[in-house]
């Protein structure tokens, strides 16, 4: 389950995804895809500065490498 932080700027997304379990991380990826598509449809531009997919994929790659070692 995700956690709410009062000052999200002090805790970067890269660190937040590390505390999520594998299923939660995949759920977060799915939700971010939906929200980005919705925001794009509504605004006709990419409003987000954060590339959620890149951050999530990087975390999944790290986890996969750790399982191999």
ABEGO torsion letter per residue (X at the ends): XBBBBABAAABBAAAAAAABBAAAAAAAAAAAAAAAAAAAAAAGBBABABBAAAAAAAAAAAAAAAAAX
